[in-house]
Amino acid sequence: MLALIFNAGWMELLLVAVISVMVFGRDLPHVAAKAFVHLQRLRRAVQQVWRETGISQEMRNLSRQLEENERKARAPLDQARRIQAELRERVERPRSASEPADAAAEDPGAAPAKPTIGAPVPGTLPVGDAVADGTERRDAPPKDEAR
């Protein structure tokens, strides 16, 4: 009902005023005063019922619960966004020389690391006089124990 009054233009209000004068004539001020008194009584009764039933307090409680539930629902999303940003930072940041060589092993799609000079090649015998099982090599010169 109030939406109709607040959306009315000046032409609509003028039309209502003209019809009111035509219907009520000289009694218009008296009728308007009576309508105003009845509206005031209705407003007071609604406010009293509102206070007695505790609707306003219940609405405040519901509003707080709604805000709390919204905050709880957003927490996992915020955590996922933080993790995503952290992962993006790790991926986009260039690798420094101080990082271990095993960093490439963590990324299966990365190119294999180049072996370092002097490092044993996997699957071969170690360099020196001893073989993998602890015996001396046959082609190696005998060790001089007296030295």
C-alpha positions as CSV (number, residue, x, y, z in Angstrom):
1,M,0.0,0.0,0.0
2,L,2.8,2.4,0.9
3,A,4.5,1.5,-2.3
4,L,1.6,2.9,-4.2
5,I,1.7,6.2,-2.3
6,F,5.5,6.7,-2.7
7,N,5.4,5.8,-6.4
8,A,2.6,8.2,-7.1
9,G,3.5,11.3,-9.2
10,W,2.0,14.7,-8.7
11,M,-0.8,14.1,-11.2
12,E,-2.0,11.0,-9.3
13,L,-1.9,13.0,-6.0
14,L,-3.8,15.8,-7.6
15,L,-6.4,13.3,-8.8
16,V,-6.8,11.8,-5.4
17,A,-7.2,15.3,-3.8
18,V,-9.9,16.3,-6.3
19,I,-11.8,13.1,-5.8
20,S,-11.5,13.5,-2.0
21,V,-13.0,17.0,-2.1
22,M,-15.8,15.9,-4.4
23,V,-16.7,12.9,-2.1
24,F,-16.2,14.5,1.4
25,G,-16.8,18.2,0.6
26,R,-16.7,20.3,3.7
27,D,-16.1,17.3,6.0
28,L,-12.7,16.6,4.4
29,P,-10.6,18.1,7.3
30,H,-12.6,16.2,9.8
31,V,-12.3,12.9,7.9
32,A,-8.5,13.5,7.4
33,A,-8.1,14.1,11.1
34,K,-10.0,10.9,12.0
35,A,-7.9,8.9,9.4
36,F,-4.7,10.3,11.0
37,V,-5.8,9.3,14.5
38,H,-6.7,5.8,13.4
39,L,-3.3,5.4,11.6
40,Q,-1.5,6.5,14.7
41,R,-3.4,4.0,16.9
42,L,-2.6,1.2,14.4
43,R,1.1,2.2,14.3
44,R,1.3,2.1,18.2
45,A,-0.5,-1.3,18.3
46,V,1.9,-2.8,15.8
47,Q,4.9,-1.4,17.7
48,Q,3.5,-2.8,21.0
49,V,2.9,-6.3,19.4
50,W,6.4,-6.1,17.9
51,R,7.9,-5.4,21.4
52,E,5.8,-7.9,23.3
53,T,6.5,-10.8,21.0
54,G,10.2,-10.1,20.8
55,I,10.3,-10.2,17.1
56,S,12.9,-7.5,16.9
57,Q,15.3,-9.4,19.2
58,E,14.6,-12.6,17.3
59,M,15.4,-10.8,14.0
60,R,18.7,-9.5,15.5
61,N,19.6,-13.0,16.6
62,L,18.8,-14.5,13.2
63,S,20.8,-11.7,11.5
64,R,23.9,-12.5,13.7
65,Q,23.5,-16.3,13.0
66,L,23.3,-15.6,9.3
67,E,26.5,-13.5,9.4
68,E,28.3,-16.1,11.4
69,N,27.2,-18.9,9.0
70,E,28.3,-16.8,6.1
71,R,31.7,-16.2,7.7
72,K,32.1,-20.0,8.4
73,A,31.1,-20.8,4.8
74,R,33.6,-18.4,3.4
75,A,36.5,-19.7,5.6
76,P,37.3,-22.7,3.4
77,L,37.1,-20.6,0.2
78,D,39.5,-18.0,1.7
79,Q,41.9,-20.8,2.7
80,A,41.7,-22.3,-0.8
81,R,42.5,-18.9,-2.3
82,R,45.5,-18.5,0.0
83,I,46.8,-21.9,-0.9
84,Q,46.3,-21.2,-4.6
85,A,48.2,-17.9,-4.3
86,E,51.0,-19.7,-2.4
87,L,51.2,-22.4,-5.1
88,R,51.2,-19.8,-7.9
89,E,54.0,-18.0,-6.2
90,R,56.1,-21.1,-5.9
91,V,55.5,-22.0,-9.5
92,E,56.2,-18.6,-10.9
93,R,59.3,-17.8,-8.8
94,P,62.6,-18.7,-10.5
95,R,64.7,-21.4,-8.9
96,S,67.8,-20.2,-7.2
97,A,71.3,-21.9,-7.0
98,S,70.8,-22.5,-3.3
99,E,67.9,-24.8,-3.8
100,P,68.8,-28.6,-3.8
101,A,69.2,-30.5,-7.0
102,D,66.4,-32.8,-6.0
103,A,63.9,-29.9,-6.7
104,A,63.7,-31.2,-10.3
105,A,62.8,-34.6,-9.0
106,E,59.8,-33.2,-7.3
107,D,58.5,-32.1,-10.7
108,P,57.9,-35.2,-12.9
109,G,57.5,-33.1,-16.0
110,A,60.9,-31.4,-15.7
111,A,63.9,-32.3,-17.7
112,P,66.3,-34.7,-16.1
113,A,69.2,-33.2,-14.2
114,K,72.7,-33.3,-15.7
115,P,75.2,-35.4,-13.8
116,T,78.0,-33.6,-12.0
117,I,81.6,-34.2,-13.0
118,G,83.2,-37.0,-11.1
119,A,80.0,-38.4,-9.8
120,P,79.4,-42.1,-10.2
121,V,77.0,-43.1,-12.9
122,P,74.2,-45.2,-11.6
123,G,74.6,-48.9,-12.5
124,T,78.4,-48.9,-12.9
125,L,81.2,-50.1,-10.7
126,P,82.9,-47.6,-8.4
127,V,86.2,-46.1,-9.3
128,G,89.2,-47.6,-7.5
129,D,90.8,-51.0,-6.7
130,A,87.7,-52.6,-5.0
131,V,84.8,-54.0,-6.8
132,A,81.2,-53.7,-5.6
133,D,81.3,-56.9,-3.6
134,G,84.4,-55.8,-1.7
135,T,87.0,-58.0,-3.5
136,E,90.0,-56.5,-5.3
137,R,90.0,-56.2,-9.0
138,R,92.0,-58.8,-10.8
139,D,93.6,-56.5,-13.3
140,A,94.7,-54.0,-10.6
141,P,98.3,-54.1,-9.5
142,P,98.8,-55.7,-6.0
143,K,98.8,-53.4,-3.1
144,D,102.0,-52.9,-1.3
145,E,101.4,-53.5,2.4
146,A,104.8,-52.3,3.6
147,R,104.4,-48.7,2.7
